Amino acid sequence: MKFTGDADGIAALKRMKETRLEYLKYVLQEARTNFDHTTTFKDNDTVYKIEFDTLTGDLDVQKQS
């Protein structure tokens, strides 16, 4: 599994690993299993979207406007 996309979003996921590991696991599982292979999470006031690529297994993190 490789993370690509927004550097701030990836940094937010890394911080989440240190403070909210169970929630991070939940968010990543949602991205893998949702019908459209996407999920969102919020860091402070910024919303990020994670999209799971079923072919490569990569997770693309993008800032939502």
MODELLER restraints for C-alpha pairs under 7 A, 6 or more apart:
rsr = mdl.restraints
at = mdl.atoms
rsr.add(forms.Gaussian(group=physical.xy_distance, feature=features.Distance(at['CA:1:A'], at['CA:57:A']), mean=5.47, stdev=0.5))
rsr.add(forms.Gaussian(group=physical.xy_distance, feature=features.Distance(at['CA:1:A'], at['CA:58:A']), mean=5.12, stdev=0.5))
rsr.add(forms.Gaussian(group=physical.xy_distance, feature=features.Distance(at['CA:1:A'], at['CA:59:A']), mean=7.00, stdev=0.5))
rsr.add(forms.Gaussian(group=physical.xy_distance, feature=features.Distance(at['CA:2:A'], at['CA:58:A']), mean=4.73, stdev=0.5))
rsr.add(forms.Gaussian(group=physical.xy_distance, feature=features.Distance(at['CA:2:A'], at['CA:59:A']), mean=6.09, stdev=0.5))
rsr.add(forms.Gaussian(group=physical.xy_distance, feature=features.Distance(at['CA:3:A'], at['CA:10:A']), mean=6.97, stdev=0.5))
rsr.add(forms.Gaussian(group=physical.xy_distance, feature=features.Distance(at['CA:3:A'], at['CA:58:A']), mean=5.97, stdev=0.5))
rsr.add(forms.Gaussian(group=physical.xy_distance, feature=features.Distance(at['CA:3:A'], at['CA:59:A']), mean=4.90, stdev=0.5))
rsr.add(forms.Gaussian(group=physical.xy_distance, feature=features.Distance(at['CA:3:A'], at['CA:60:A']), mean=5.84, stdev=0.5))
rsr.add(forms.Gaussian(group=physical.xy_distance, feature=features.Distance(at['CA:4:A'], at['CA:59:A']), mean=6.26, stdev=0.5))
rsr.add(forms.Gaussian(group=physical.xy_distance, feature=features.Distance(at['CA:4:A'], at['CA:60:A']), mean=4.76, stdev=0.5))
rsr.add(forms.Gaussian(group=physical.xy_distance, feature=features.Distance(at['CA:4:A'], at['CA:61:A']), mean=6.14, stdev=0.5))
rsr.add(forms.Gaussian(group=physical.xy_distance, feature=features.Distance(at['CA:5:A'], at['CA:60:A']), mean=5.33, stdev=0.5))
rsr.add(forms.Gaussian(group=physical.xy_distance, feature=features.Distance(at['CA:5:A'], at['CA:61:A']), mean=4.92, stdev=0.5))
rsr.add(forms.Gaussian(group=physical.xy_distance, feature=features.Distance(at['CA:5:A'], at['CA:62:A']), mean=5.83, stdev=0.5))
rsr.add(forms.Gaussian(group=physical.xy_distance, feature=features.Distance(at['CA:6:A'], at['CA:61:A']), mean=5.63, stdev=0.5))
rsr.add(forms.Gaussian(group=physical.xy_distance, feature=features.Distance(at['CA:6:A'], at['CA:62:A']), mean=5.29, stdev=0.5))
rsr.add(forms.Gaussian(group=physical.xy_distance, feature=features.Distance(at['CA:6:A'], at['CA:63:A']), mean=6.63, stdev=0.5))
rsr.add(forms.Gaussian(group=physical.xy_distance, feature=features.Distance(at['CA:9:A'], at['CA:48:A']), mean=6.41, stdev=0.5))
rsr.add(forms.Gaussian(group=physical.xy_distance, feature=features.Distance(at['CA:9:A'], at['CA:61:A']), mean=6.07, stdev=0.5))
rsr.add(forms.Gaussian(group=physical.xy_distance, feature=features.Distance(at['CA:9:A'], at['CA:62:A']), mean=6.86, stdev=0.5))
rsr.add(forms.Gaussian(group=physical.xy_distance, feature=features.Distance(at['CA:9:A'], at['CA:63:A']), mean=6.92, stdev=0.5))
rsr.add(forms.Gaussian(group=physical.xy_distance, feature=features.Distance(at['CA:10:A'], at['CA:61:A']), mean=6.71, stdev=0.5))
rsr.add(forms.Gaussian(group=physical.xy_distance, feature=features.Distance(at['CA:12:A'], at['CA:43:A']), mean=6.47, stdev=0.5))
rsr.add(forms.Gaussian(group=physical.xy_distance, feature=features.Distance(at['CA:16:A'], at['CA:24:A']), mean=6.24, stdev=0.5))
rsr.add(forms.Gaussian(group=physical.xy_distance, feature=features.Distance(at['CA:17:A'], at['CA:24:A']), mean=6.35, stdev=0.5))
rsr.add(forms.Gaussian(group=physical.xy_distance, feature=features.Distance(at['CA:27:A'], at['CA:39:A']), mean=6.97, stdev=0.5))
rsr.add(forms.Gaussian(group=physical.xy_distance, feature=features.Distance(at['CA:30:A'], at['CA:39:A']), mean=6.18, stdev=0.5))
rsr.add(forms.Gaussian(group=physical.xy_distance, feature=features.Distance(at['CA:31:A'], at['CA:37:A']), mean=4.95, stdev=0.5))
rsr.add(forms.Gaussian(group=physical.xy_distance, feature=features.Distance(at['CA:31:A'], at['CA:38:A']), mean=4.60, stdev=0.5))
rsr.add(forms.Gaussian(group=physical.xy_distance, feature=features.Distance(at['CA:31:A'], at['CA:39:A']), mean=5.08, stdev=0.5))
rsr.add(forms.Gaussian(group=physical.xy_distance, feature=features.Distance(at['CA:31:A'], at['CA:50:A']), mean=6.45, stdev=0.5))
rsr.add(forms.Gaussian(group=physical.xy_distance, feature=features.Distance(at['CA:31:A'], at['CA:51:A']), mean=6.26, stdev=0.5))
rsr.add(forms.Gaussian(group=physical.xy_distance, feature=features.Distance(at['CA:31:A'], at['CA:52:A']), mean=5.71, stdev=0.5))
rsr.add(forms.Gaussian(group=physical.xy_distance, feature=features.Distance(at['CA:32:A'], at['CA:52:A']), mean=5.84, stdev=0.5))
rsr.add(forms.Gaussian(group=physical.xy_distance, feature=features.Distance(at['CA:37:A'], at['CA:51:A']), mean=5.83, stdev=0.5))
rsr.add(forms.Gaussian(group=physical.xy_distance, feature=features.Distance(at['CA:37:A'], at['CA:52:A']), mean=5.27, stdev=0.5))
rsr.add(forms.Gaussian(group=physical.xy_distance, feature=features.Distance(at['CA:38:A'], at['CA:49:A']), mean=6.86, stdev=0.5))
rsr.add(forms.Gaussian(group=physical.xy_distance, feature=features.Distance(at['CA:38:A'], at['CA:50:A']), mean=5.45, stdev=0.5))
rsr.add(forms.Gaussian(group=physical.xy_distance, feature=features.Distance(at['CA:38:A'], at['CA:51:A']), mean=4.40, stdev=0.5))
rsr.add(forms.Gaussian(group=physical.xy_distance, feature=features.Distance(at['CA:38:A'], at['CA:52:A']), mean=6.20, stdev=0.5))
rsr.add(forms.Gaussian(group=physical.xy_distance, feature=features.Distance(at['CA:39:A'], at['CA:49:A']), mean=5.75, stdev=0.5))
rsr.add(forms.Gaussian(group=physical.xy_distance, feature=features.Distance(at['CA:39:A'], at['CA:50:A']), mean=5.37, stdev=0.5))
rsr.add(forms.Gaussian(group=physical.xy_distance, feature=features.Distance(at['CA:39:A'], at['CA:51:A']), mean=6.77, stdev=0.5))
rsr.add(forms.Gaussian(group=physical.xy_distance, feature=features.Distance(at['CA:40:A'], at['CA:47:A']), mean=6.79, stdev=0.5))
rsr.add(forms.Gaussian(group=physical.xy_distance, feature=features.Distance(at['CA:40:A'], at['CA:48:A']), mean=5.48, stdev=0.5))
rsr.add(forms.Gaussian(group=physical.xy_distance, feature=features.Distance(at['CA:40:A'], at['CA:49:A']), mean=4.32, stdev=0.5))
rsr.add(forms.Gaussian(group=physical.xy_distance, feature=features.Distance(at['CA:40:A'], at['CA:50:A']), mean=5.96, stdev=0.5))
rsr.add(forms.Gaussian(group=physical.xy_distance, feature=features.Distance(at['CA:41:A'], at['CA:47:A']), mean=5.82, stdev=0.5))
rsr.add(forms.Gaussian(group=physical.xy_distance, feature=features.Distance(at['CA:41:A'], at['CA:48:A']), mean=5.46, stdev=0.5))
rsr.add(forms.Gaussian(group=physical.xy_distance, feature=features.Distance(at['CA:41:A'], at['CA:49:A']), mean=6.60, stdev=0.5))
rsr.add(forms.Gaussian(group=physical.xy_distance, feature=features.Distance(at['CA:42:A'], at['CA:48:A']), mean=6.12, stdev=0.5))
rsr.add(forms.Gaussian(group=physical.xy_distance, feature=features.Distance(at['CA:47:A'], at['CA:63:A']), mean=6.17, stdev=0.5))
rsr.add(forms.Gaussian(group=physical.xy_distance, feature=features.Distance(at['CA:47:A'], at['CA:64:A']), mean=5.51, stdev=0.5))
rsr.add(forms.Gaussian(group=physical.xy_distance, feature=features.Distance(at['CA:48:A'], at['CA:61:A']), mean=6.59, stdev=0.5))
rsr.add(forms.Gaussian(group=physical.xy_distance, feature=features.Distance(at['CA:48:A'], at['CA:62:A']), mean=5.53, stdev=0.5))
rsr.add(forms.Gaussian(group=physical.xy_distance, feature=features.Distance(at['CA:48:A'], at['CA:63:A']), mean=4.46, stdev=0.5))
rsr.add(forms.Gaussian(group=physical.xy_distance, feature=features.Distance(at['CA:48:A'], at['CA:64:A']), mean=5.36, stdev=0.5))
rsr.add(forms.Gaussian(group=physical.xy_distance, feature=features.Distance(at['CA:49:A'], at['CA:61:A']), mean=5.70, stdev=0.5))
rsr.add(forms.Gaussian(group=physical.xy_distance, feature=features.Distance(at['CA:49:A'], at['CA:62:A']), mean=5.23, stdev=0.5))
rsr.add(forms.Gaussian(group=physical.xy_distance, feature=features.Distance(at['CA:49:A'], at['CA:63:A']), mean=6.26, stdev=0.5))
rsr.add(forms.Gaussian(group=physical.xy_distance, feature=features.Distance(at['CA:49:A'], at['CA:64:A']), mean=6.40, stdev=0.5))
rsr.add(forms.Gaussian(group=physical.xy_distance, feature=features.Distance(at['CA:50:A'], at['CA:59:A']), mean=6.29, stdev=0.5))
rsr.add(forms.Gaussian(group=physical.xy_distance, feature=features.Distance(at['CA:50:A'], at['CA:60:A']), mean=5.51, stdev=0.5))
rsr.add(forms.Gaussian(group=physical.xy_distance, feature=features.Distance(at['CA:50:A'], at['CA:61:A']), mean=4.60, stdev=0.5))
rsr.add(forms.Gaussian(group=physical.xy_distance, feature=features.Distance(at['CA:50:A'], at['CA:62:A']), mean=6.52, stdev=0.5))
rsr.add(forms.Gaussian(group=physical.xy_distance, feature=features.Distance(at['CA:51:A'], at['CA:59:A']), mean=5.61, stdev=0.5))
rsr.add(forms.Gaussian(group=physical.xy_distance, feature=features.Distance(at['CA:51:A'], at['CA:60:A']), mean=5.12, stdev=0.5))
rsr.add(forms.Gaussian(group=physical.xy_distance, feature=features.Distance(at['CA:51:A'], at['CA:61:A']), mean=6.61, stdev=0.5))
rsr.add(forms.Gaussian(group=physical.xy_distance, feature=features.Distance(at['CA:52:A'], at['CA:58:A']), mean=6.03, stdev=0.5))
rsr.add(forms.Gaussian(group=physical.xy_distance, feature=features.Distance(at['CA:52:A'], at['CA:59:A']), mean=4.69, stdev=0.5))
rsr.add(forms.Gaussian(group=physical.xy_distance, feature=features.Distance(at['CA:52:A'], at['CA:60:A']), mean=6.52, stdev=0.5))
rsr.add(forms.Gaussian(group=physical.xy_distance, feature=features.Distance(at['CA:53:A'], at['CA:59:A']), mean=6.29, stdev=0.5))
